[in-house]
Amino acid sequence: MSQPLKCSLCAEVATVHLSQVVGGKVTKVHLCEACAGKGGAVDPAVFQLADALHAPGPPAELTCPQCGFTDVDFRKRGRLGCPACWEIFGGALSPLLVKVQHETAHVGRAPPGVAPLGQLRQRLAAARTAMAAAITAEDYEVAARLRDEIAGLEATLNPA
């Protein structure tokens, strides 16, 4: 009987075995549960072999003071425990959010060719801020253009 494979990072018994082919070159990695979790190997949507091999160790365990949820709980379940968790875990989640949805803020989904409501609201807020700045600078042509844009966005968001 052969010996069990060892983790490529810590020499524990490997339970996760991964192979990746890039440019015709095969890379095989054997990881224990702990190292696989650190590198994100349990979530195929965001996992990359190179990331797992070079992932830093986990930071000191964070705990939400309201619900007692920990970063370990988040890694196991893939979701947070309560709204206050965003304050505690937000900094650690930003790189993951960028990797998964290419933004740190969720702006919603919409059919192709239609802007999500979140994006429209962001554009509306930006246009209002820009219009106020244009009025302060006495650039009334830009302010008028922004006023028209704001009216169009408000009509889209609040159809009567």
N, C-alpha and C positions, 0 to 999 in steps of 0.2 A: 504494500500500500504506500502511495506517495505522500510526502509531507504536504500539509495545506500551504497555499501561497501566503506570503507575508505582505503586509501593507507597504506600498512604495514609499510612504512618508514616515511611518513610525514603527514598523516591524511587528505590529500586532497581526492577528490572523485576519486575512482579507476576506470580506464577504461581498464586496462590490467589485465587479470586474468589468472594465470598460475598454473598448477598442475604438479608435478614431482613425479614419483614412483621410489624409489631406495631401493632395498632389501626388497620389500613388504611394505615399509613405504611411505605413501602419504604425500607430503608437498604441501600446497596451499599458494600462494602469490597473493596479490592484490596490484597493483601499479598504480599510476597516470602516465600520459604521460611523465612528466619530469623525474621521478625516473626510469621508464622503459627505457628511452633513456640513462640515466647515466649507468645503469647496462647492457646495450647491449641487452635488451629484444626484441628490434625491429629486430635483426638479429639472426634468429634461428641457423645459422651455428656456431656461437661462443658463444651463450648464455648458461649460467649455473645459476640455481636459487641461489646457494650459492654465486656466484660472484655478483649477483644483490643485494642481501641483505647486503653484506659487502663492496660494492663498495664505494670508497671515493667520495666525491663531485667533480664536475668538477674543473679543475684548472682554473686560470684566463684565460679569453678568449684570444686565440691566433689569430692573423690576419696576413695574408701574405701581405707584403708591395707592391708586384707587382700586384696582382689581387684582393686584398681585401677579399679573401676567409677566413672564420673563422672556428674554430673547430666545432662550432654549424652547419655550412654548411656541413662540412664533415660528422657529425653524421646523418644529414638528408638525404644526397645524397649517402653516401658511397663511394665517390671518391674525389680526390683533384682538385683544380681549375687550377693549372699551374705547370710547373716543379720546380719553386722556392718554392712551398708549401712543397716539400720534406725536404728542409732545415729547415723550420719553424716547421713542424709537425712531423719530423722524429723520435725524441725522444719519443713522445707520441704514435707513431704508432708501434714501435718495439715490445712491448708485444702483440699487436694484430696480427702482422705478424707472430710471433712465434706460436701463438695459431692457426692461420688459416693454414699456410703452413709449419710450423715446422722449418723455417729458416727466417732470417731477409733480406736475399738477394734472389731475384728470379733468379733461374738458368735454367728456361725453362722446357718444357715437352718433352717427347719422348716416342716412343712405348716401351713396356716391353722388357727388355734385352738390350736396347740401351741407352747409357748415353746421357743426354741432352747436347747441344752445350755449354751452360754456364758452366756446370761441366767440360767438356773437356778443355775449355779455362782456367778455374781455375787450373786444374791439370797441364796444360802446363806451366802456369806462376810459379806455385810452383816448378815444375821440373827444370825450368831454374834457379830459385833462388837457389835451392839446388845444382845444378851442379856448379854454380859459387862458392858457399861455399866449395864444395868438391875440386875444383881446387885450391882455396886459401889454403885449408888445405893439399894440395898435396895428396889427396886420389883419385888416378887416376882410380882405379877399380870402385868406386862408380860413379865417373864422367863419365866413359865410359857407365855404365849401364843407367845412367840418359840421356846421349846423345842418346842412342838407344830408350829410352822411349819417349824423345822429338821428335825424328824422326817419331816414330809411331803415336804420337798424331798429329803432323803437317800433316802427310799423311791422317789421318782420317778427320781432319778439312778442308784440302785443297786438295781434290782428283783431280788428273790431268786427 
